[in-house]
């Protein structure tokens, strides 16, 4: 008899750092991904993201977490697809 089940999906960024900031090249779209420590870092990351979205000075530096750092990097699982090929791919 199954009493309880739980599933926790975990995301992973190629460099294992969080993503906090605006999606490059798209107005008013922001990304927040805490990676493997979302339950622990979620509250502060949420506050930092709110500060980024509101255009305020963040209480901790977030430059290292800018999503733009990943542009042009190979993506494991995508078979080495580059940004141009990904942009040209048909959408569902």
C-alpha positions as CSV (number, residue, x, y, z in Angstrom):
1,X,0.0,0.0,0.0
2,X,1.4,3.4,-1.0
3,X,0.8,5.9,1.8
4,X,2.6,9.0,0.3
5,X,4.6,9.9,-2.7
6,X,6.6,13.0,-3.5
7,X,8.5,14.1,-6.6
8,X,11.0,17.0,-6.6
9,X,12.3,18.0,-10.0
10,X,15.6,19.7,-9.9
11,X,16.9,22.0,-12.6
12,X,20.6,22.3,-13.5
13,X,22.5,25.1,-15.1
14,X,25.7,24.3,-17.0
15,X,27.9,26.2,-14.5
16,X,25.8,25.2,-11.4
17,X,25.1,28.9,-10.5
18,X,21.7,30.4,-10.1
19,X,20.0,32.5,-12.8
20,X,18.8,35.9,-11.6
21,X,18.0,38.7,-14.1
22,X,16.5,39.7,-17.3
23,X,16.2,37.4,-20.3
24,X,18.7,38.8,-22.8
25,X,17.0,40.3,-25.8
26,X,13.5,40.2,-24.5
27,X,11.9,43.2,-22.7
28,X,10.2,42.6,-19.4
29,X,11.0,38.9,-19.1
30,X,13.0,37.8,-16.1
31,X,14.5,34.5,-15.0
32,X,15.0,33.1,-11.5
33,X,16.4,29.6,-11.1
34,X,18.0,28.6,-7.8
35,X,19.3,25.3,-8.9
36,X,20.0,22.5,-6.4
37,X,19.4,24.6,-3.3
38,X,16.1,26.2,-4.0
39,X,14.5,25.4,-0.7
40,X,17.4,27.0,1.1
41,X,18.1,29.9,-1.1
42,X,14.6,30.5,-2.4
43,X,13.6,33.3,0.0
44,X,16.7,35.5,-0.5
45,X,16.7,34.8,-4.3
46,X,13.1,35.8,-4.4
47,X,13.9,39.1,-2.6
48,X,16.9,39.7,-4.9
49,X,14.7,39.0,-8.0
50,X,12.1,41.5,-6.8
51,X,14.8,44.1,-6.4
52,X,16.1,43.4,-10.0
53,X,12.6,43.6,-11.4
54,X,11.9,46.9,-9.6
55,X,15.2,48.3,-10.8
56,X,16.5,48.7,-7.3
57,X,20.0,48.2,-6.0
58,X,20.2,44.6,-4.8
59,X,21.3,44.0,-1.2
60,X,23.7,41.3,-2.5
61,X,25.6,41.4,-5.8
62,X,23.9,39.4,-8.5
63,X,26.1,40.2,-11.6
64,X,27.6,36.7,-11.4
65,X,24.1,35.2,-11.8
66,X,23.1,37.1,-14.9
67,X,21.4,34.8,-17.5
68,X,23.4,36.5,-20.3
69,X,26.5,34.6,-19.2
70,X,25.1,31.5,-20.8
71,X,24.7,32.9,-24.3
72,X,27.0,31.0,-26.7
73,X,27.8,28.3,-24.2
74,X,27.3,24.6,-25.3
75,X,24.3,23.0,-23.8
76,X,24.7,19.4,-22.6
77,X,21.7,17.4,-23.7
78,X,21.2,19.5,-26.8
79,X,24.0,17.8,-28.8
80,X,26.1,20.9,-29.1
81,X,23.4,23.0,-30.6
82,X,24.5,26.6,-30.7
83,X,22.4,29.8,-30.2
84,X,21.8,30.3,-34.0
85,X,20.6,26.8,-34.5
86,X,18.4,27.0,-31.4
87,X,16.9,30.3,-32.5
88,X,16.1,28.8,-36.0
89,X,14.4,25.7,-34.5
90,X,10.7,25.5,-35.0
91,X,8.5,26.2,-32.0
92,X,5.7,23.9,-30.8
